[in-house]
Structure formats: structure tokens, C-alpha cells
Amino acid sequence: MNLPKYASTGQKIGYYSFMTYCGLVFFFLIAPIFVVLPLSFSSSSFFEFTKEFMKFEPEAYSLKWYKQMFGICGEDVTTVCTNKWMLGVRNSFIIGIASTFLATALGTVAALGLSRPHMPYKALIMAILISPMIVPLIITAAGMFFFYSQLGLTHTFTGLILAHTALGTPFVVITVTATLTGFDTNLIRASQSLGADIFRTFFKVIMPLILPGVISGALFAFITSFDEVVVVLFIGSIEQITIPKQMWAGLRQETSPVILCMATCLVFLSIALLTTVELLRRRSERLRGIKLQN
């Protein structure tokens, strides 16, 4: 958005002041990345910028913390030792992918139902579905612990997957509902008038048009599961170590620079996922005929 040529002096001052403020806030949010990223390549065992590191001396830089993160013992890269970090990565992907699949399926079906104009109690159902985003996570985790303990789902992967599914479903509901805002329901009637059943109509007509919103919601659900630690602390055990739980435990028990390496990898993973979400959003707008304004 650019100011028109006829903007007054006060409008220009307000505009550029607001842009400067936004730039400072953005810098404040991303500034820690510029500290974490270089320190992950430091050979020091502490979180510090040594004199040798600041002078860019080669011996001050090392990949040993990344090797330790990947479970490589010593200089022999073929020797792999047991590593809680890689166990956390594996568990995070297993739980994240499974919960994302369930959250995407449930959230898409719920959004399709809520998009119908004559859906009864629409506002109440929507409030219930998005409540995991509103209720403080510590309360949600405590409630899940007491509820799952009655069902024997604590300290199990099934319990964590179901818990993360509940946390990720609201994101799918919101993104798919937003995508369905410009959906033409006449396409459904046209498909059914040509003899297509409900499943063929869904996969051939509805799904291709809302697919960007579905994938965006799935990515948000995956990020939510991948970054969640409170619920894991309540209902997970030592066998259900995830990356956030291992980072939290590492900060409490030790101050190893391996945490910085994992944080750097998570930053790049988040950037890749958010870039994908933005590309899908633009594709969705093009499909709906909305002209992008740069």
C-alpha cells in the first residue's frame, strides 16, 4: 500500500511513523535469530561470543554441536550413538503427521457443515470448535490429563495424537471456512444434476477449489503440534520425548549449544512452512478471481 500523491503532510508523517514502528517491532521479534544462528556454529561449550569467534578465526567455529545433535560420535561420521534429539525429532514427526491428518479431516468436514446457510446453532458449534485456541493451554493440558487418566491414554502416543488433534483442528476449521467464503454452491447443484454422487462431487468439484485452504490449515495444525510442549509435559512420558520437550529439559538440566542447533533448524523449518502457506494463499485468491494488490 502506497500513499496517494495528494496525501497531506500529516498523513505522510503518520504513515511513515507507523511503518517505522512496524519495522522496529519486526526487528525486535527477529533479532534473537541473529544471535542463535551464529552461536550454533561456535566451538565454545557456552553461550558466548568469544574473542576468537568475533575475529572470525577458523578454530572458533565448529560443526561438533550439529554432529552431536544428529547422534554422530567423534570424528567418525559412520559411528552413530543413541541420541535423545533424534528420538525427539522422530516422535515429533510421528505425532505431528498423525494429528495433522486427523485434524485436517475433522476440520474440513466441520467447515463444510458450518458453511451451509441453514446450519442450526452455527455460532455455538464454531465457538466450541475454536475453544482450544482461546482457553489457556495450561488449563487444556490439565483437563486432558484428568480426562485421559480415566481412559488409560496418558503416557501413550495415542493420547498425544488425540490431544494434538484437538489443538490443531481449530486452525483447519478457520482456514477452510475462510476459503469457503467465496465458494459458489451452484457448482454442487450442477454436479449433482449431472448425476454425480456426494463423494464424486466432493473430490471432483469441492476439494480442488478448497485445497489451498485445506493444505494451509494442515500446515498450521502441523506447526501447532510440532511446537507444543505443555500437553506433552502433562500426558507424555519419557518414551514420548518431542523436540520442544527435549529443549525444555535441556534448558533445565544442561546448557548445551545443541539446543541452539535445534533452534536454528526449527527456524528454517518454520520459514519453509510459512512460505508454503503464503504461496497457497495467493493461489487460493487467484482461483477465486481476486486480484492481488502489491
C-alpha positions in Angstrom: 0.0 0.0 0.0 1.4 3.4 -1.1 0.3 6.9 -0.2 -1.5 8.8 -2.9 0.1 11.8 -4.4 -2.5 14.1 -2.9 -1.8 12.9 0.7 -1.3 15.8 3.2 1.8 16.3 5.3 0.1 15.0 8.4 -0.9 11.8 6.6 2.6 11.3 5.3 4.1 11.8 8.8 1.5 9.3 10.3 2.1 6.8 7.5 5.9 6.8 7.8 5.8 6.8 11.6 3.6 3.8 11.5 5.9 2.0 9.0 8.9 2.8 11.2 7.1 1.5 14.3 6.2 -1.8 12.4 9.8 -2.1 11.3 11.1 -1.7 14.8 8.7 -4.3 16.2 9.6 -6.7 13.4 13.3 -6.2 14.1 12.7 -6.8 17.9 11.0 -10.1 17.1 13.6 -11.5 14.7 16.7 -10.1 16.5 17.2 -13.2 18.6 17.6 -15.3 15.4 20.8 -13.3 14.6 22.2 -14.4 18.0 21.1 -18.1 17.9 22.2 -18.8 14.3 25.9 -17.9 14.6 26.3 -19.3 18.1 25.2 -22.7 16.8 28.5 -22.9 14.9 30.7 -21.9 17.8 33.2 -24.4 19.2 32.7 -23.0 22.7 30.8 -25.1 25.2 29.0 -22.0 26.5 26.5 -19.4 25.0 29.1 -16.7 24.4 30.7 -14.7 21.7 34.4 -15.3 22.3 37.2 -13.0 21.1 38.3 -15.6 18.6 34.7 -16.0 17.4 34.3 -12.3 16.8 37.6 -12.2 14.9 36.4 -15.0 12.6 39.2 -17.3 13.5 38.7 -20.8 12.0 39.3 -22.6 15.2 36.4 -20.7 16.9 33.9 -22.3 14.5 32.9 -25.9 14.5 30.1 -28.3 13.5 30.5 -30.6 16.5 27.2 -29.5 18.1 25.4 -30.3 14.9 27.1 -33.7 14.8 26.1 -34.3 18.4 22.5 -33.3 17.6 22.4 -35.9 14.8 24.0 -38.5 17.0 27.4 -38.7 15.4 30.0 -39.9 17.9 33.5 -38.4 17.5 35.1 -37.8 14.1 33.9 -41.0 12.5 30.7 -39.9 10.8 29.7 -43.5 10.3 29.5 -44.2 14.1 26.1 -43.3 15.4 25.2 -43.2 19.0 21.9 -43.1 20.8 20.6 -39.6 20.9 17.5 -38.1 22.5 17.4 -35.3 20.0 16.9 -37.6 17.0 14.4 -39.6 19.1 12.6 -36.3 19.7 12.6 -35.5 16.0 11.2 -38.9 15.2 8.5 -38.7 17.8 7.6 -35.1 16.8 7.1 -36.1 13.2 5.1 -39.2 14.0 2.8 -37.3 16.4 2.7 -34.2 14.1 1.8 -36.1 10.9 -0.8 -38.3 12.6 -2.5 -35.5 14.4 -2.4 -33.3 11.3 -4.1 -36.0 9.2 -6.9 -36.3 11.8 -7.2 -32.6 12.4 -7.4 -31.9 8.6 -10.1 -34.5 8.1 -12.2 -33.4 11.1 -11.7 -29.7 10.5 -12.6 -29.9 6.8 -15.8 -31.8 7.4 -16.7 -29.3 10.2 -16.0 -26.3 8.0 -18.1 -27.7 5.2 -21.0 -28.2 7.6 -20.7 -24.8 9.1 -20.6 -23.1 5.7 -24.2 -24.2 5.0 -26.5 -21.2 5.4 -29.2 -23.2 7.3 -26.9 -24.9 9.8 -28.5 -24.8 13.2 -26.5 -23.5 16.2 -23.7 -22.4 13.9 -22.3 -19.8 16.3 -22.3 -22.2 19.3 -20.6 -25.0 17.3 -18.0 -22.7 16.0 -17.3 -21.4 19.5 -16.8 -25.0 20.7 -14.5 -25.9 17.8 -12.2 -23.0 18.3 -12.2 -23.1 22.1 -8.8 -24.8 22.2 -7.3 -21.6 20.7 -9.0 -19.4 23.4 -8.7 -21.4 26.6 -5.2 -21.1 28.2 -3.1 -24.1 27.2 -2.3 -25.0 30.8 -6.0 -25.4 31.6 -6.5 -27.5 28.5 -3.5 -29.7 29.3 -4.7 -30.2 32.9 -8.2 -31.1 31.7 -6.8 -33.6 29.2 -4.6 -35.2 31.8 -7.5 -35.9 34.2 -9.8 -37.0 31.3 -7.2 -39.2 29.7 -6.2 -40.8 33.0 -9.7 -42.2 33.3 -9.3 -43.8 29.8 -5.8 -45.0 30.3 -4.5 -42.8 27.5 -1.8 -41.0 29.5 1.8 -41.8 28.7 0.8 -43.1 25.2 1.3 -42.0 21.7 -2.5 -42.3 21.1 -3.2 -39.8 23.8 -0.7 -37.3 22.5 -2.0 -37.7 18.9 -5.6 -37.1 20.1 -4.6 -34.1 22.2 -2.7 -32.5 19.4 -5.6 -33.2 17.0 -7.8 -31.2 19.3 -5.3 -28.4 19.3 -4.8 -28.4 15.6 -8.5 -28.7 14.4 -9.4 -25.1 15.1 -6.8 -23.9 12.6 -8.2 -26.1 9.9 -11.7 -25.0 10.6 -10.8 -21.3 10.4 -8.7 -21.6 7.2 -11.2 -23.8 5.3 -14.1 -21.7 6.4 -12.3 -18.6 5.0 -11.7 -20.4 1.8 -15.4 -21.4 1.5 -16.4 -17.8 1.8 -16.2 -17.3 -1.9 -17.3 -20.8 -2.9 -20.2 -20.9 -5.4 -22.7 -23.5 -4.1 -24.3 -23.6 -7.6 -21.3 -25.8 -8.6 -22.6 -28.5 -6.2 -26.1 -28.4 -7.7 -24.7 -28.5 -11.2 -22.6 -31.6 -10.4 -25.5 -33.4 -8.7 -27.8 -32.5 -11.6 -25.3 -34.3 -14.0 -25.5 -37.5 -12.0 -22.5 -37.2 -9.6 -23.0 -38.7 -6.2 -21.9 -36.9 -3.0 -18.4 -38.4 -2.9 -17.7 -37.7 -6.5 -18.9 -34.1 -6.1 -16.7 -33.6 -3.1 -13.5 -35.0 -4.6 -14.0 -33.6 -8.2 -15.7 -30.2 -7.5 -15.3 -29.1 -3.9 -11.9 -30.4 -3.0 -9.9 -28.9 -5.9 -11.3 -25.4 -5.1 -10.7 -25.5 -1.3 -7.5 -27.5 -1.5 -5.2 -24.4 -0.8 -7.2 -23.7 2.4 -7.1 -27.3 3.4 -3.3 -27.5 3.0 -2.8 -24.2 4.8 -4.9 -25.4 7.7 -2.9 -28.7 7.7 0.4 -26.8 7.9 -0.8 -24.7 10.8 -2.0 -27.8 12.6 1.4 -29.5 12.0 3.2 -26.4 13.3 1.0 -26.3 16.4 1.7 -30.0 17.1 5.4 -29.7 16.3 5.8 -26.7 18.7 3.6 -27.9 21.6 5.3 -28.7 24.9 2.7 -28.1 27.7 0.4 -31.0 26.8 3.4 -33.3 26.3 4.7 -32.5 29.8 1.3 -33.4 31.3 0.4 -36.6 29.4 3.6 -37.7 27.9 6.3 -40.0 29.4 10.0 -40.5 28.8 9.2 -42.6 25.8 7.2 -39.7 24.2 10.1 -37.2 24.0 9.4 -34.5 21.4 11.7 -31.7 20.3 10.1 -29.0 22.5 10.1 -31.3 25.5 13.8 -32.1 24.9 14.7 -28.5 24.5 12.8 -27.6 27.7 14.5 -30.4 29.6 17.9 -29.4 28.2 17.5 -25.8 29.4 16.6 -27.1 32.9 19.3 -29.7 33.2 22.1 -28.5 31.0 23.1 -25.6 28.8 24.4 -27.4 25.8 24.8 -25.5 22.5 23.0 -28.4 20.8 19.8 -26.5 21.8 20.9 -23.7 19.5 21.4 -26.1 16.6 18.0 -27.5 17.0 16.5 -24.0 17.3 18.2 -23.0 14.1 16.8 -26.0 12.3 13.3 -25.2 13.6 13.6 -21.6 12.4 14.4 -22.7 8.9 11.6 -25.3 9.0 9.1 -22.6 10.2 10.2 -20.3 7.4 9.7 -23.0 4.8 6.2 -23.9 6.1 5.1 -20.2 6.3 6.4 -19.6 2.8 4.3 -22.5 1.6 1.3 -21.1 3.4 1.7 -17.7 1.7 2.1 -19.3 -1.7 -1.1 -21.3 -1.2 -2.9 -18.3 0.0 -2.0 -16.4 -3.2 -3.0 -19.4 -5.3 -6.4 -19.6 -3.5 -7.0 -15.9 -4.2 -6.2 -16.4 -7.9 -8.6 -19.4 -8.1 -11.3 -17.2 -6.6 -10.6 -14.4 -9.1 -9.3 -12.0 -6.5 -6.8 -9.6 -7.9 -3.6 -9.4 -5.8 -2.6 -5.9 -4.9 1.1 -5.5 -4.3 
